Amino acid sequence: MDKQADLKRIAELRKTIEYHNQRYYQQDAPEISDAEYDRLMRELQDLENRYPDEYSATSPSQRVGAAPLAKFASFNHPSPMFSLANAFSSEEILEFDSRIKRLAGVDNISYIAEPKLDGLAVNLIYENGIFKRGATRGDGTTGEDVTQNLKTISSLPLKMKHASHNPIPSFIEIRGEVYIEKIPFEKLNLRRIKDGEEPFANPRNAAAGSLRQLDSKITARRPLNIFLYGIGNVTGIDFSTHWEVLKMLHDWGFPVNRTLIEQAKDINACINYFEKIGLKRESLPYEIDGIVLKVDDLSLQRTLGNVSRSPRWALACKFPAAQETTIVKKIDVQVGRMGTLTPVAIMEPVNVGGVTVSRATLHNEDEVLKKDIRVGDTVVIQRAGDVIPEVVRVILEKRPAGTEIFTMPKHCPDCNSEIVRMEGEAAHRCVNISCPTQLKEHIRHFASRGAMDIEGLGEKVSAQLFNAKLIADPADLYFLEKDRLVALDRHAEKSAHNLIEAIKKSKNPPLDKFIYALGIRHVGERTARLLADHFGNMENLMNAKEDDLTAINEIGPEIAASILEFFHEHKNIDVMNKFRKAGVIPQKKEIQTDAPLQGKSFVFTGTMETMGRNEAKAIVENQGGTIHSAVTKSTTYVVAGSDPGSKLDKAKSSGIKIINEEEFLKLIGR
């Protein structure tokens, strides 16, 4: 063996394979056959295995998959991945333009118009030009680390190209969309059918399922592709426009949808683009469900800021949904985790926009009566936002004789308990907290990925445990015995052992995950984080009064009442005591003791001119401070913007320190 010759050959193969990757994936002009490409890759892998010290994270061999993972690690995005507000018509696009002109105080705004791919959003981290980590969007703050799977996407560079006019940044977040084109999707489904597997419903589901495979070798066999469309945090380089960002991403070697992305000088050009892309939609090689408009000027983007979880400077403009007709065979009533009864239309299967639809939620009794939907009716259905099936209207001319008006049952279809409808609510509810369906759903939710994340305890297993009377509530999970599990159908010794171990591992969850897992009505993941950050432990939360809860920003009387009701229900108190006996101890979030605003609380009133109020609140929380919605004796600062409300008067009468926006900016280091 000649080591020097082998090392030279490794370098040649890496360069050659990358060249052919670009020809195949980015230029759609392959020069060699698949068989020849495979021979080159096998030769490279053999040589790299011979010289493990010559490992390179950017070698094309890293794309073929790594050892399977037990589960995905969580990934905290360095900067939030916001979702976009939606528009469905030209009128709403014009309203968007008028609103940001008013906020920005300018007469005209130029935009970048892009097709909105129907795929899976991801965040990529590059350090000194090398791909380090990548994650799914998740909730915008925390996603799943799918680095190994992203490496298998041949069109994604593992190393950024040098561009003469701009340096490679030391750190950059790059945002993109993973997707599968239509023809490769069809071939993938044909292969699955041939192998006796279920076909994917649509390209988006296929892309999402492929990227979330624990075995990256499976991902490597899927025809995933990617387009990059923006950046988050970046160090070592500045941009003035979004158009510059896109051009630079292309120069660095990233796949950017240059053939369809356009500069739009004003909002009328955006509307023309919306109509033009809508006509091209069916002829494109990939699925799109609309367009995205972004203010081109990055400084103006920063000025406009964000509202809630959406940027003010961007808009998703959705195409009209594809519609089809079908017949309602029956209307089922299903019981949810919170006891809510939901009518569901069971229909003759029909293909809507490439997806077979046979069920559609009818939401509540009022909605069914408003649309006058009856069993036997011919209805027009569509997928709202090209995703969720919905009944648009009934074709009355085709209604058969003898149809009956829908009425909600008087008793729960599962436990036969009385159904009630609270005043002011649209929903009917089963009030029996021991209702089997509610309990099964509650246990499934408790073990789910966003909650306690108990591996192997999905819907089927949790229902099986409940039906076998091994558990009656989530706390019972921690008293399960392996011998009784093994006795259950389809639970071998190993799977029973794995489940018991997974349950044991969940005994010390993050506090916010545990709060969310409890399934308190109106308490989602965001509210659970607010409660965990504010109260620090379960005892403080369980003993909280209404004023303690409503003092937290984003928590109003309705959420507070739901939390109080939950912790005053004697059966829930019994379950909490069982958690303690089982040794389930939620972990308090570590607080940065040297955070600049640690121990300080803020109340905002009036309009912030420099940044959005939500952005200001996020900065306070990131620097260790807390946000209150009402002025109390414990308030440190009241930040008064323009047109302040009654909170300013209360602060003055209470002797609370009042600061203006300029003083606030100095306080946070801006």
C-alpha positions, 0 to 999 in steps of 0.5 A: 500500500502507498499511503500517499497515493491513497490519500491523494486518491481520497482527495480526488474522489471527494472532489470528483463526487462533489462535482457530480453532486452539483451536476446532478442535484443543482444543475440537473445535468448528470455526466455519469450513470448512477452505477458509476457514481456508486462505484466512486462512492464505494471506493471512497468509503473503502479508502476512508475506512482504511485511514480513519485519521483522515476523517472529514466532516465535509466528505461526500461519504458523510451523506450516506447515513450514520448509526441509528439514534435512540431519539432526537436531541432537542435543539434551541434555535439561536434566534427564533424561527417565526411563523408567518401571518396568512393572506388569502386574497389580493385585498389582504395583501393590500391591507398588509402593505398599508399597515406596514407603510403606516408603521414605517412612515414611508410611502412605498416599500419594495419586496422580495417575492418567493414561492412558498414550498410545501415542505419542512422548515429547518435551521442550519448552523455553519461555523467557519464555513462548515456545516455543524448542526441542523434542526427542524423548526419545532415550536420556533424556539426549540426543534429536533436535532436532525443533523445526520439526516440533513447531511444525507441531502446531496444538494446541501453543501457540507462546506461553504464555497469561498466568494471573492467579494464577501468573507465566510462568516464565523457563525451563521444560521441559514433557514430553508425548506426540505421537500420532495419533488413530484416525480421522485415522490411518485416513484418512492410511493410505487416502490413502497407499494411494491414492498408492501408498505403504505404509500405516503399521502403527499410529498410534504408528509414524505419529506417530514417523515423522511427527515425525522427517521431515527436511522439516517440510512433510511433518510439517505435513500429518500429523494430529499431536496432543499432550498435555502431562503434566509438567515438568522443570526450571523457573525462577521458579515453585514447585509442591507437587503434580503436580496443581498442575502439570497445572492450571497447564499447562492455564491456560497454554494447553497441551492436558492430558488433563483428561477422563481424568486423576484424583486418587486418594486411595490405591492402591485408587483407582488399581486402580479407575482401572486397571480403569475405563480398561481398559474404556474403552480401545476407545472412546477416540479414541486408542490407550492401552496402560495407565495411569501412576501418579505420587506427587502430592506433589512433595517426596515425589517428590524424597525417593524419587528414582530408581533406574537410569533409572526414578523410584521415584515413578511406575509404568506399569501395562500392560493385558493384551496382545491375543492371536490365534491363527495357524500356524507355517509355519517356524522360521528361524535368524538370525545377529546382529552378535555371532554369536548365533543366534536362532530366529524363527517365521515365521507366517501373517499375523494382525492383533494389536491393529491390527498385522499380525504374521507374525514373532516371535522365539523368543529361544533353543533353551531357550525353543523347547523350553520352549514346545515350539513346532514347525513346523505348530503353531497358536499363541497370539501377543500383542504384549508391552507392545503392541509386540513380537510373542511366542508365548505358547503352543501349542494342542496339541489342534490339533497335526498329526501328524508334527511334529518337535521343534526343534533348533538347527543344528550349523553357521552357516546363513550361513558353515557354521562350527561353532556353540558354546554356552558353559557357563552361556549360553542362546545358541548362537553362530557363532565365526567372526569373519569370518562374512559376516552378522556383518560386514554387521551390524557395518558397519551398526551402525558407521554407525548413528545412535547410533554414527558416524551416517554419512548414507546408509549404511543396511542396504541400502547397507552390504550392497551394499558388502560383497557387492561386496567393496569393504569387509570391515570398518568401517575399509575405509569410509575407503578407499572411492573414488568411481569404484568406488562409481559403478560399483555399481548405483543409485549415481549420481555425486551419491549416491556423492559424498554418501556419500564426504563423509558418511564423511569427516565422520565422521572425528572422532567423539565418543569415546563414539560411536566406542567404541559403534560398535566393537560390543564385546559388552555395551558399549551407549551408556551403558557407552561414555560411562562408558569415554570419560569414564574413559579419555579416549582410545582408547590408554588404553582399549586398554591397560586392565587388568581392575582398571582396568575394574572400578574403574568403577561399573557395569562388572563382570567380564563386561563387562571380560572382553568389552572385554579380549577385543575389544582382544586379538583380532589382527583387531580390532587390525588394524582399529584400526590401519587407523582410525589410517591413515585419520585417524579420530581420536575426540575426547576429551570436553571436561572442565570444568576449574573443576568443583567435584569435578574430580579427585575420585573417590567410592565409595558404600557403604550406603543413602542416606537423602536421595536415591537412590544413583544420583542422588548418583552422577549429581550427582558426575559432573555436577560433574566427579567420578568414581565407582568401584565399589571402594576403591583408593589413588586413591579420594578419598572413601568416602561411607558411608550407613546399613548400610555394607558391607565397603568401609567397612572397606577405606577405614578400613584404607587411610586413605581419607577417609570422609564421611557423607551430611550431609557429602556433601550439603554437599560437593555444595552441597545 
